[in-house]
Structures are given as structure tokens and as C-alpha cells.
Amino acid sequence: MPRNDWTRDQLILAFNLYCKIPFGRIDHRNPEIIALANAIGRSPSAVSWKLSNFASLDPSLRSRNIAGARHGARADKGIWDEFSGNWDKLAYESERLMFQIKGGVPKEEELFPEGKSVEAIVKIRINQRFFRSAVLAAYNMRCCITGLSLPELLNASHIVPWRIDSKNRTNPRNGLCLNAIHDRAFDCGLLTVTTDYSVRLSPIIQRAKKDDTLLVFFRPYDGVRITLPSRFKPDPEFLRYHNEAVFRTQ
């Protein structure tokens, strides 16, 4: 019988889903896996195994010795490398494919169907949505500092700001899952996460002794190690940039 190899589009869709569901939910009974399997003409077990194969390629998961499929591993690694080389392009392409198999278009395109400047805005919004989904899934929908788990209060925080590094705007390793207050403090440089994954407070907060509420929100976490994600561990080089260029030391 002829081999039923995975197409590039199918692999991109599988990788998109790999990024957006928590690692512990990679299972053939997961409704999201079943839905994708039905859409691309694969079995839920095949999709689940493909996601596990991507996990076996994930540097953040190497210590777990995850078994991956040998057949097709070269194609899987090719997709992994393609995403890693250009997260912005592949995130957008995979999101567009995901919308297509669901029988629709991104709602941004329904609102703004024409124009190059509008196309750029649509791409940014779609990629921001992918980044948020990937980062929150990696941290199992919990703030990496406080453990808060209400999705409405969680943000995917860029370590290196969006405006600074266009190549890594959509790279989940350039993200932290933070609650809204600590996200704002991180963005303003009032706190940082060091390269050994510990929280460091700015002296500006340390000096605010008269503001009891501020101290309650921040003081208990100074020097505490963040909860690391199940995958896409923050890149130390990105953290170093935040330590040196964003964090306020005075």
C-alpha cells in the first residue's frame, strides 16, 4: 500500500495545536485533537502521536525522554526548525490554515477585507492571538509568579518588547504568563526575571514602604523562582535583555 505521508499543511496545523494545548492534555481523547483529526482526515491517535513527536523535539522537554515516532521524524523536525526560524511567518500561516479548515476566515478579515495597511494590522492581531494561546498553554494557564489561574486576568508578556525584536514577536520562548498587575510591572521595568528564573524587584518598589498594598502584591515574590512552563522555557538571552535594558535599577 502507498504511504500516507503527512502534508506540510497537516504538519503545520498539528504544530499549531501542539503550541496551543497544555502538554498534559496531549491525548487522543482530547476534543481539540479529535476535531483536528476529523478536519485533516487522520485518526485522533495519529494526531496525538504527531504532537508527542513534536514534544520529543522540544528542547524544554528533553529531560523527560519523550518517545517520538521514527517514521516522518525528518519532516517533523523540518517543521519545528521552520517555526523556530520564523515564528512570525509560520504562526500567521498556521492560524490562517486553522481558520480555513474550520470553514471561515479570521474575524479581523471580515471587518477589514482590503488594503495593505489593513492586512498588516490583521496579521499582527492574528499573531498576537497565537502568541497568547501558546504562552498561556505552556504555563498551564497560571501566572508564573503568583499561580493565579483566572484566564481573564492573565496576559502573555513579551520579555523582549514587541517593538524591539520583530523576529521573536511570536516566539513562545519570548513570553511569560503573568497576571495583569505583574504584567504591567514587568512591562514598566518595576520587576524582572533573572537568567536563573528568579523574580527581582526594582528599588522603586522596594522604597515604597508607605504603600502597604503595593508591598503586599510584590514583596512576597522578591527572589522567588518562577514556575517554569511545561515547554518553551524562556530564553536566557531574552531575560538578559530585559534585565539590562528594561529593568529599572534606580
NUBA-628553 format. One record per residue (C-alpha): residue in three letters; x, y negated, z negated. Coordinates in steps of 0.25 Angstrom, whole numbers, plus 5000, padded with zeros to 4 digits. Layout:
! NUBA-628553
{rest = ALA	x = X	y = Y	z = Z}
...
END
This chain:
! NUBA-628553
{rest = MET	x = 5000	y = 5000	z = 5000}
{rest = PRO	x = 5005	y = 4986	z = 5003}
{rest = ARG	x = 5010	y = 4978	z = 4991}
{rest = ASN	x = 5000	y = 4968	z = 4986}
{rest = ASP	x = 5011	y = 4957	z = 4982}
{rest = TRP	x = 5007	y = 4944	z = 4975}
{rest = THR	x = 5006	y = 4932	z = 4984}
{rest = ARG	x = 5013	y = 4919	z = 4980}
{rest = ASP	x = 4999	y = 4912	z = 4977}
{rest = GLN	x = 4995	y = 4924	z = 4968}
{rest = LEU	x = 5009	y = 4923	z = 4960}
{rest = ILE	x = 5007	y = 4908	z = 4959}
{rest = LEU	x = 4993	y = 4910	z = 4953}
{rest = ALA	x = 4998	y = 4921	z = 4944}
{rest = PHE	x = 5009	y = 4912	z = 4939}
{rest = ASN	x = 4999	y = 4900	z = 4937}
{rest = LEU	x = 4991	y = 4909	z = 4928}
{rest = TYR	x = 5004	y = 4914	z = 4921}
{rest = CYS	x = 5007	y = 4900	z = 4917}
{rest = LYS	x = 4993	y = 4897	z = 4912}
{rest = ILE	x = 4989	y = 4908	z = 4903}
{rest = PRO	x = 4995	y = 4911	z = 4890}
{rest = PHE	x = 5005	y = 4922	z = 4890}
{rest = GLY	x = 4998	y = 4931	z = 4881}
{rest = ARG	x = 4985	y = 4931	z = 4890}
{rest = ILE	x = 4992	y = 4938	z = 4902}
{rest = ASP	x = 4983	y = 4950	z = 4903}
{rest = HIS	x = 4975	y = 4956	z = 4914}
{rest = ARG	x = 4962	y = 4953	z = 4906}
{rest = ASN	x = 4964	y = 4938	z = 4905}
{rest = PRO	x = 4953	y = 4932	z = 4913}
{rest = GLU	x = 4963	y = 4922	z = 4919}
{rest = ILE	x = 4971	y = 4933	z = 4925}
{rest = ILE	x = 4959	y = 4941	z = 4929}
{rest = ALA	x = 4954	y = 4928	z = 4937}
{rest = LEU	x = 4967	y = 4926	z = 4944}
{rest = ALA	x = 4968	y = 4941	z = 4947}
{rest = ASN	x = 4954	y = 4941	z = 4954}
{rest = ALA	x = 4957	y = 4928	z = 4961}
{rest = ILE	x = 4970	y = 4933	z = 4968}
{rest = GLY	x = 4966	y = 4948	z = 4970}
{rest = ARG	x = 4975	y = 4954	z = 4959}
{rest = SER	x = 4971	y = 4962	z = 4947}
{rest = PRO	x = 4972	y = 4956	z = 4933}
{rest = SER	x = 4983	y = 4966	z = 4929}
{rest = ALA	x = 4991	y = 4961	z = 4941}
{rest = VAL	x = 4990	y = 4947	z = 4938}
{rest = SER	x = 4993	y = 4949	z = 4923}
{rest = TRP	x = 5005	y = 4957	z = 4927}
{rest = LYS	x = 5009	y = 4946	z = 4936}
{rest = LEU	x = 5008	y = 4936	z = 4925}
{rest = SER	x = 5016	y = 4945	z = 4916}
{rest = ASN	x = 5027	y = 4946	z = 4927}
{rest = PHE	x = 5028	y = 4930	z = 4927}
{rest = ALA	x = 5029	y = 4931	z = 4912}
{rest = SER	x = 5041	y = 4941	z = 4913}
{rest = LEU	x = 5048	y = 4930	z = 4922}
{rest = ASP	x = 5045	y = 4919	z = 4911}
{rest = PRO	x = 5058	y = 4915	z = 4904}
{rest = SER	x = 5050	y = 4911	z = 4892}
{rest = LEU	x = 5045	y = 4925	z = 4891}
{rest = ARG	x = 5058	y = 4933	z = 4893}
{rest = SER	x = 5059	y = 4937	z = 4879}
{rest = ARG	x = 5046	y = 4945	z = 4880}
{rest = ASN	x = 5051	y = 4954	z = 4890}
{rest = ILE	x = 5038	y = 4954	z = 4898}
{rest = ALA	x = 5038	y = 4964	z = 4909}
{rest = GLY	x = 5034	y = 4959	z = 4923}
{rest = ALA	x = 5031	y = 4966	z = 4936}
{rest = ARG	x = 5043	y = 4970	z = 4944}
{rest = HIS	x = 5035	y = 4970	z = 4957}
{rest = GLY	x = 5033	y = 4956	z = 4962}
{rest = ALA	x = 5043	y = 4950	z = 4952}
{rest = ARG	x = 5051	y = 4943	z = 4962}
{rest = ALA	x = 5038	y = 4936	z = 4967}
{rest = ASP	x = 5034	y = 4932	z = 4953}
{rest = LYS	x = 5048	y = 4927	z = 4950}
{rest = GLY	x = 5047	y = 4919	z = 4962}
{rest = ILE	x = 5034	y = 4912	z = 4958}
{rest = TRP	x = 5040	y = 4910	z = 4944}
{rest = ASP	x = 5052	y = 4903	z = 4950}
{rest = GLU	x = 5043	y = 4895	z = 4959}
{rest = PHE	x = 5035	y = 4889	z = 4948}
{rest = SER	x = 5048	y = 4887	z = 4940}
{rest = GLY	x = 5054	y = 4879	z = 4951}
{rest = ASN	x = 5042	y = 4870	z = 4954}
{rest = TRP	x = 5031	y = 4871	z = 4943}
{rest = ASP	x = 5024	y = 4858	z = 4949}
{rest = LYS	x = 5022	y = 4864	z = 4963}
{rest = LEU	x = 5019	y = 4879	z = 4958}
{rest = ALA	x = 5009	y = 4874	z = 4947}
{rest = TYR	x = 5001	y = 4866	z = 4957}
{rest = GLU	x = 5001	y = 4877	z = 4968}
{rest = SER	x = 4997	y = 4888	z = 4958}
{rest = GLU	x = 4986	y = 4879	z = 4952}
{rest = ARG	x = 4981	y = 4876	z = 4966}
{rest = LEU	x = 4980	y = 4891	z = 4969}
{rest = MET	x = 4973	y = 4894	z = 4956}
{rest = PHE	x = 4962	y = 4884	z = 4959}
{rest = GLN	x = 4961	y = 4890	z = 4973}
{rest = ILE	x = 4959	y = 4904	z = 4968}
{rest = LYS	x = 4948	y = 4898	z = 4959}
{rest = GLY	x = 4941	y = 4893	z = 4971}
{rest = GLY	x = 4943	y = 4878	z = 4968}
{rest = VAL	x = 4953	y = 4866	z = 4968}
{rest = PRO	x = 4959	y = 4858	z = 4957}
{rest = LYS	x = 4948	y = 4848	z = 4952}
{rest = GLU	x = 4958	y = 4837	z = 4954}
{rest = GLU	x = 4958	y = 4840	z = 4969}
{rest = GLU	x = 4943	y = 4840	z = 4969}
{rest = LEU	x = 4943	y = 4826	z = 4963}
{rest = PHE	x = 4955	y = 4821	z = 4971}
{rest = PRO	x = 4955	y = 4828	z = 4984}
{rest = GLU	x = 4964	y = 4820	z = 4993}
{rest = GLY	x = 4977	y = 4811	z = 4993}
{rest = LYS	x = 4991	y = 4814	z = 4990}
{rest = SER	x = 4992	y = 4806	z = 4977}
{rest = VAL	x = 4979	y = 4813	z = 4972}
{rest = GLU	x = 4986	y = 4827	z = 4976}
{rest = ALA	x = 4998	y = 4823	z = 4967}
{rest = ILE	x = 4988	y = 4820	z = 4955}
{rest = VAL	x = 4981	y = 4833	z = 4957}
{rest = LYS	x = 4994	y = 4841	z = 4957}
{rest = ILE	x = 4998	y = 4834	z = 4944}
{rest = ARG	x = 4985	y = 4837	z = 4938}
{rest = ILE	x = 4985	y = 4852	z = 4942}
{rest = ASN	x = 4999	y = 4854	z = 4938}
{rest = GLN	x = 4997	y = 4847	z = 4924}
{rest = ARG	x = 4985	y = 4857	z = 4922}
{rest = PHE	x = 4994	y = 4869	z = 4926}
{rest = PHE	x = 5005	y = 4864	z = 4916}
{rest = ARG	x = 4995	y = 4862	z = 4905}
{rest = SER	x = 4990	y = 4876	z = 4907}
{rest = ALA	x = 5004	y = 4882	z = 4908}
{rest = VAL	x = 5009	y = 4875	z = 4895}
{rest = LEU	x = 4997	y = 4878	z = 4887}
{rest = ALA	x = 4997	y = 4893	z = 4891}
{rest = ALA	x = 5011	y = 4894	z = 4888}
{rest = TYR	x = 5009	y = 4889	z = 4874}
{rest = ASN	x = 4997	y = 4898	z = 4872}
{rest = MET	x = 4988	y = 4885	z = 4871}
{rest = ARG	x = 4995	y = 4880	z = 4858}
{rest = CYS	x = 5003	y = 4867	z = 4855}
{rest = CYS	x = 5017	y = 4872	z = 4853}
{rest = ILE	x = 5019	y = 4863	z = 4841}
{rest = THR	x = 5007	y = 4864	z = 4833}
{rest = GLY	x = 5000	y = 4876	z = 4838}
{rest = LEU	x = 4987	y = 4868	z = 4842}
{rest = SER	x = 4979	y = 4876	z = 4851}
{rest = LEU	x = 4967	y = 4868	z = 4856}
{rest = PRO	x = 4969	y = 4866	z = 4871}
{rest = GLU	x = 4962	y = 4853	z = 4871}
{rest = LEU	x = 4973	y = 4847	z = 4862}
{rest = LEU	x = 4985	y = 4854	z = 4870}
{rest = ASN	x = 4994	y = 4848	z = 4880}
{rest = ALA	x = 5005	y = 4853	z = 4889}
{rest = SER	x = 5016	y = 4843	z = 4886}
{rest = HIS	x = 5027	y = 4841	z = 4896}
{rest = ILE	x = 5041	y = 4842	z = 4890}
{rest = VAL	x = 5048	y = 4834	z = 4901}
{rest = PRO	x = 5037	y = 4824	z = 4905}
{rest = TRP	x = 5029	y = 4826	z = 4918}
{rest = ARG	x = 5035	y = 4813	z = 4924}
{rest = ILE	x = 5049	y = 4817	z = 4921}
{rest = ASP	x = 5050	y = 4831	z = 4927}
{rest = SER	x = 5041	y = 4834	z = 4939}
{rest = LYS	x = 5047	y = 4848	z = 4941}
{rest = ASN	x = 5043	y = 4852	z = 4928}
{rest = ARG	x = 5030	y = 4845	z = 4926}
{rest = THR	x = 5022	y = 4859	z = 4927}
{rest = ASN	x = 5033	y = 4868	z = 4921}
{rest = PRO	x = 5027	y = 4874	z = 4908}
{rest = ARG	x = 5041	y = 4874	z = 4902}
{rest = ASN	x = 5040	y = 4859	z = 4902}
{rest = GLY	x = 5028	y = 4860	z = 4893}
{rest = LEU	x = 5024	y = 4861	z = 4879}
{rest = CYS	x = 5010	y = 4864	z = 4874}
{rest = LEU	x = 5007	y = 4852	z = 4863}
{rest = ASN	x = 4995	y = 4847	z = 4857}
{rest = ALA	x = 4990	y = 4833	z = 4861}
{rest = ILE	x = 4997	y = 4825	z = 4849}
{rest = HIS	x = 5011	y = 4833	z = 4850}
{rest = ASP	x = 5010	y = 4832	z = 4865}
{rest = ARG	x = 5009	y = 4817	z = 4865}
{rest = ALA	x = 5020	y = 4816	z = 4854}
{rest = PHE	x = 5029	y = 4825	z = 4863}
{rest = ASP	x = 5026	y = 4817	z = 4875}
{rest = CYS	x = 5030	y = 4804	z = 4868}
{rest = GLY	x = 5043	y = 4810	z = 4862}
{rest = LEU	x = 5038	y = 4810	z = 4848}
{rest = LEU	x = 5041	y = 4825	z = 4847}
{rest = THR	x = 5049	y = 4834	z = 4856}
{rest = VAL	x = 5052	y = 4849	z = 4856}
{rest = THR	x = 5067	y = 4852	z = 4856}
{rest = THR	x = 5074	y = 4863	z = 4864}
{rest = ASP	x = 5073	y = 4873	z = 4853}
{rest = TYR	x = 5058	y = 4871	z = 4853}
{rest = SER	x = 5056	y = 4863	z = 4840}
{rest = VAL	x = 5048	y = 4850	z = 4838}
{rest = ARG	x = 5055	y = 4837	z = 4835}
{rest = LEU	x = 5048	y = 4825	z = 4831}
{rest = SER	x = 5052	y = 4811	z = 4835}
{rest = PRO	x = 5057	y = 4802	z = 4824}
{rest = ILE	x = 5046	y = 4793	z = 4827}
{rest = ILE	x = 5036	y = 4803	z = 4821}
{rest = GLN	x = 5046	y = 4806	z = 4810}
{rest = ARG	x = 5046	y = 4792	z = 4806}
{rest = ALA	x = 5030	y = 4791	z = 4806}
{rest = LYS	x = 5029	y = 4794	z = 4791}
{rest = LYS	x = 5017	y = 4786	z = 4788}
{rest = ASP	x = 5009	y = 4793	z = 4799}
{rest = ASP	x = 5004	y = 4805	z = 4792}
{rest = THR	x = 4996	y = 4810	z = 4804}
{rest = LEU	x = 5008	y = 4809	z = 4813}
{rest = LEU	x = 5017	y = 4817	z = 4803}
{rest = VAL	x = 5006	y = 4828	z = 4802}
{rest = PHE	x = 5005	y = 4830	z = 4817}
{rest = PHE	x = 5020	y = 4830	z = 4819}
{rest = ARG	x = 5029	y = 4832	z = 4807}
{rest = PRO	x = 5026	y = 4847	z = 4804}
{rest = TYR	x = 5031	y = 4851	z = 4818}
{rest = ASP	x = 5045	y = 4844	z = 4818}
{rest = GLY	x = 5055	y = 4854	z = 4820}
{rest = VAL	x = 5045	y = 4865	z = 4822}
{rest = ARG	x = 5047	y = 4875	z = 4834}
{rest = ILE	x = 5036	y = 4874	z = 4844}
{rest = THR	x = 5028	y = 4887	z = 4848}
{rest = LEU	x = 5035	y = 4891	z = 4861}
{rest = PRO	x = 5026	y = 4895	z = 4873}
{rest = SER	x = 5024	y = 4909	z = 4878}
{rest = ARG	x = 5030	y = 4905	z = 4891}
{rest = PHE	x = 5036	y = 4893	z = 4898}
{rest = LYS	x = 5045	y = 4889	z = 4886}
{rest = PRO	x = 5049	y = 4875	z = 4886}
{rest = ASP	x = 5061	y = 4872	z = 4894}
{rest = PRO	x = 5072	y = 4867	z = 4884}
{rest = GLU	x = 5077	y = 4857	z = 4895}
{rest = PHE	x = 5063	y = 4851	z = 4895}
{rest = LEU	x = 5063	y = 4850	z = 4880}
{rest = ARG	x = 5077	y = 4844	z = 4880}
{rest = TYR	x = 5072	y = 4833	z = 4890}
{rest = HIS	x = 5060	y = 4830	z = 4880}
{rest = ASN	x = 5070	y = 4829	z = 4868}
{rest = GLU	x = 5079	y = 4820	z = 4875}
{rest = ALA	x = 5070	y = 4811	z = 4884}
{rest = VAL	x = 5056	y = 4811	z = 4877}
{rest = PHE	x = 5058	y = 4813	z = 4863}
{rest = ARG	x = 5059	y = 4800	z = 4854}
{rest = THR	x = 5071	y = 4801	z = 4845}
{rest = GLN	x = 5069	y = 4787	z = 4839}
END
